[in-house]
Each structure stands twice: as C-alpha cells, then as structure tokens.
C-alpha cells in the first residue's frame, strides 16, 4: 500500500518569498541557423519545430537506449535561434555529443553561457518583472531594454495550504543590470525540489529513462512527434506498461546528495533507487518542523513505496514520502 506523510513544513510553515536568485549552476547552449529547430526536433524528446515563440518546454536528450543524457528548458528567440538551459555539469559533454550529429544541417551549436545570465524569480517579483507574462506554466515573455534582451519563462508554482509561491526563469544578456532583491540560491533549489521536477545533472547521466523522472507527466515528452535517439525505448516504456520506477518527493532526517543510493529496509544489499535532487529548506520554513529540514526527489522502484520507511545508508537517513504536486500519468 502506498502511503504519504503530510508535508508539514510546506503546508504550515512556509513563508512567501519575493526576489531573485542567481543560478550560476545553469548554462546556455545556443542553436542558430535555418535548420536549428529541425535539428533539435530530431534529437530531443520535445517538439521544437512547432514550439511557439510565446512558450518554452522541458526537453530530454537521450542515448540510443532511451536513457537521459541531459535535460533542458528550451525556447526560441527567433525561428532560427533557440536557447537550451541546462546544468553546467553536463553542458560541455552534451554540446560535444550534439555537435557530432549536426553534419550538413544549417545549425551552429555553441556554449553561450558567457553571453547570458540565468536567474530564478520568486513570489511577487515574477509579476513585477513581467506583468504581461500569462499565468500558465511554460509561457514565455521576451522584452528588450536598450540593446539587452531578457526572456522570462513561467514555471509551475509551489502551492501550499498557507500560500502559493510563483516561480519563473529569467534569462538575460550578460552586462544588463542585475535584478533585486537577491535571495540565496538555496531557496530556489529548495523550491525546485518541492516542484517535483529533477534536472539531469552529472550523477544522473545515462541512468534513467524520462518517465523515471516523471518527465512525461510534466510535459517533457511529446509522444506525437517523430523519431529521436531512444524514442522506441521511451515509447515502449509508456505504452507497454514496462515502467517500474518513478520519482517521488521525500523529506529526510539527514542531508542527502544527488546520486546516493536508496534502499528498502527488506533488502540492504540491492538498491531500489537513487537520489535525483536534494536541498535543505530555508531556516524560516523549517523552524516549526525541524524533521522536514532536508528535502529530496528520489527515483525508486514503484513496488518499494509502501509503509516501510526507505533509507539512504550513505547518509544514515530515513525518508518519508510526500504527495507530488502533480498527478502521474498512468502507463498505457
């Protein structure tokens, strides 16, 4: 039987945050050229050919075996100019691999991290920065101030009984004024964990198919588009009901790190999953619920989620499973 603990630190004690966090751990790959959208369409889990200028998408990049090598938030600056936001720990290897397949396509790929800054926007600061930005997740608004361009992508809000924290990603040209007030990056990272969406970072490369990170449940996989590397494996996992692992939100009584193995108490030798994202709640959010200081996302076997508490021996930690902020799509 699947049981969930009540997320006390969110529902009872989470303050509302307003401000910006500099996300120096994120970088930017730029795809330019007449074939940029077509090329990426044939490489990613997302439909980049029909991606509207006013929207952004979560996308995965898979190996031939269907396992994620990278994940991006992608959007168009123009029909022939696309930005891919990803973790810096995987950027160089991902750029090198993608470049191998450009061949004769009219597409130039480059590391544009020095040209763009990525900021996390929280609370009332989202509306203050981009009042024209629609309220739906994955909508994008672009603006230009003098010679500087700024793109704002609305992400899913973290909604609780005590309030909702709006979130957006701000991608602005380097050299433009920094937004204020600036908040610690750790706050943004905690809200990211609470959102239930784990990015692919170095410890996760080539370890999981997209559905194991719930990407199909948050719009990160388009099952109607054409082929891409690993597409047959991803489709088979979805439509033949072969998926045996999912990502869950948990709290822990000790700090966790991405890549640590998760064990079921009935089997101390064979791991049933691993930590895919981790962050500590801000002090203000955890003071009244100290047992919920440490938060994480874990990708584990679905049959391991039951009344017994999961464990991370490397951290001497016991886990409590919380409800995800979105429904999981059922296997077909």
N, C-alpha and C positions, 0 to 999 in steps of 0.2 A: 504494500500500500504506500502511495506517495503522500507524504505529509510535509507541511511547511510551517516554519516558525514565523512569528509576527515581526516585521521589521521595525522594532521599537524606535531606533534612532532616526528613522525617516518619518514615521507617522506621528511621533510625539515630540521630537526634539530638534528637528532640522530647521535651522534658521534660513531666511531668504537671503540670497547673495546677489549683489549687483556689482558688476565690474568686468574686468578683462584679465586674462592670464596669457602671458607669452608662452607659446607652445614650441619651445626650441627643439623639442624632440621630434618634431614633424618637419619633413622636407617636401620639395615640389619637383615633380617630373613634368616637363613641358613637351607636348607633341604638336608640331606645327607642320602644315603642308596640306595640299589638296586631298591627300588620302589619309590624313590623320584619324578622322572618325572611322573610316572604313577599316583601317589597320587595327585600331584598338577594338573595334567591333568583333574582329576575328580572333582576338586574344583574351578578352575579359568575359566574365560571367554576365556583363551588363550590356544593354543595347545602347551603344554610343552613337550609332548612325542616326537614330530618331530622337536622341536626347534633346529636349527643347533648351533654348538659351536661358529660359527662366527657371530651370530646375537643375538639381545635382543628383548624384546617385552614389550609393555604396556599390563597389565592384570588387570582385576577386580575380586573381590571376593564378591559374592552376598549372600543375605539372600534367604530363600525359596520363598519370594515374589518378587525376582528379583531386589531388591534394594541394592545398593553398600554399603558394609561394609568396604571395603579397596580397594586401588589400588596399583599396584607395577610396577616397571621396573624390569623385571626378565631376568636372563641369566644363562647359565651353566658354571661352572668352569671345570666340568667333567660330564660324563654321569650320575653319581650318586651324583652330588654335585651342587646345584642350589642356587643362591643368589636372594633374593627378597628385593628390595629397596623401602621403604615406609616412610611415615611421622611418626615421633616418637610419635605423639599424639594418634595414633591408634595402634601402634606396639604391646603393651602388650596384649590388648584385642583381637587383631587379632591372635596373636600367641596362646593364650589360646583357642580360638574357633577352629582354625585349628587343634590343638593337640587333641581335643576331637574326631576327626574323623579318626585319624591315625589307631587306632585299631591294627590289626595284620600286617599292611603293614610294610615292611622293610624300614622305613623312620624315621629319627630323626630330629625334628624341634628344633631350638634354636635361641636365641637372640644373634646375632654375632656383635652387634653394637660396642662393645668394641674392637673387633678384626679388624674392617675395618673403614676407614675414607672415606667420600663421598665429592667430590669436583665438582664444576661446572667449566667447561673450556670454555673460550670465545675467539672469534676472531682468530688471528694468532697463539695463544697458542695451539689450537687444533692440527694443523699440526706440530707444534714444539714438542709437547708431543708424538704424534703417527703418524708419516708420512706415515705409512703403512695402516692407517685406511681408508677404502673406503669412498667415498663422500656421499653415500646414507644413509638416516636416518635409525636408528636401526641396523646398522652394529656394530660389536664389535671386538676389537683387544686386546689381552692379552699379557702381557710381564712379564718377571721375571728379577729382578735385585738382585743379590746375593740370599738371601733367601726370598725376598719380592716380592709379586705378585701385579700386577696392571692391572685393566681392564678398558678399555676406550670404552664407548658407544656413538656413534654419535647420537645426537638428531636433530630435524628439525632446520634449520637456520631461523633467523628472517630477512627476505628480505624486503628491502625498496628501494625507488627511489634513495636514497642517498648512498646505500650500503647494504651489507649483513653481518650479524654477525653470524659466525659459532658457534655452541654450542655442547658440549659433556659432558658426566658424567664420572668422573674419580673415580673409587672405588679402593682404595689402602690399603694395610695392614698397620695397625697402627704401628708406630715406624719407618717407612721409611721416608726419607726426605720430607718436605713439599714443594710443588711446588711454584714458584714465577714467576711474581709478584702477590701479593694477592690483590684482589679488594673487596669492600664491598659486603656482601651477598645481600644487597638491589638491586644491579644492576642485579644480576642473577634472583632474584624474579620478577623484572620488565620484563625481557626478557621472563621469563616463562609465565607471563600473556600475553605478546604480541604473544606468540606462539599459544595461544588459547586452551591449554590443562591444565585443572584444576585437581590436585591430590585430592584424598579423604582425608580430614582432619577431626578432631573430630566433628566440627559443621555439617558436611555433612553425617555422618554415618547413614545408613538406611533411607536416604531421597530421593534418585534419582536412577532410573534405568540407566544403562550405556549409552544409547542413549541420555539421558537428558544432559550428559556431552560431547556428540558428540564422545564417545569412538569408536563407530563403523566406524566413518568417518576418524579416525586416526590410524586404525589397532588394536584397543584394544579389539575387539570382533571377535572371529573366529566362524562363523556360520556353518562350516562344521565339527567341532569336536563333540565328544559325549557329554553326559549329564553332567551337573554340577548344583549346587544349584541355583534355579531361572531361569534355562535355558529356560523353557517353556514360562515364562513371557517375557524374553528378546526377544525370537524368535517371539512371538505373537506381541510384540510392533513393531517389524521390518516388518514382513510380512503381517500383517493385517491392517497396516496404522493407528494404535491406538496412535501413539506418538504425544503428544500435547505440548511438552516442549523441548526446545533446549537451548544450551549455546551460548551466544553472547559476543563479545568484546566491551567494552564501555570505555569512559572517563567520569569523574565526576568533578563537581566543588567543591567537598569536599572529604576528605579521607573516604574510606569505609573499612568495616571489613567482613570477611567471616561469613556467617550465617545471615547477615542483610536481612530483607525482602524488596522486590521491589514491588512498586505499580504503577498501571496505573492511570493517572490523572482522569479518569472517574469513578474510584472505589477506594475510600480512605479507605475502610473497609476490603476488601478481597485482600490479596497479590497475585500478579500474578507470583512471582518468588522469588529467593534469590541470594545473592552474593556468588559465589563459589570460587573466588580467587581475591586478591587485592594487589596492590603495587603502590608505587609512582615512577614516572620517575626520574632518576638522574637529578641533578640540571643542568648539561650541556645540557641535552636533552630537558629541559622544559623552558629554559630561553627565547627562542624566541616564545614559545607557552604556556604561563602560564595556559591557560584554559585546557591544556592536561596534567597537572601535575599528576592527580590521575587516575589510570587505574584499570580496574576490568574485571572479567568474571562473567556474570550473567546467571543463568538457569531460563528462563522465558517461559510463555505460548507463543506459536508462534503467536497467534492472538493478542498479546499485543504489538508486534513490528510494529509500524506504525509511522505516522508523529508526534504524540504526544510524548513529552519527558517523559520517565519513571522517577520515583522518588524513593529515599530511605529516607523516613521521619526521621528515626532514626539518619541519618547523615545530614539532611536538604540538600540533594543533588539532583541535576538533572543530568540525564545521556544522553549521546549522543552515539548512536550505530555506531560502525566502521565495516568495512569488516573483516571477518575472514581470516586468512592466508591459509585456505584450503577449498575445497568445501564440503558441507554437502551431504551425501548420501541420496537419496530420499527414502521414505518409499515405500514398495512394496505392 
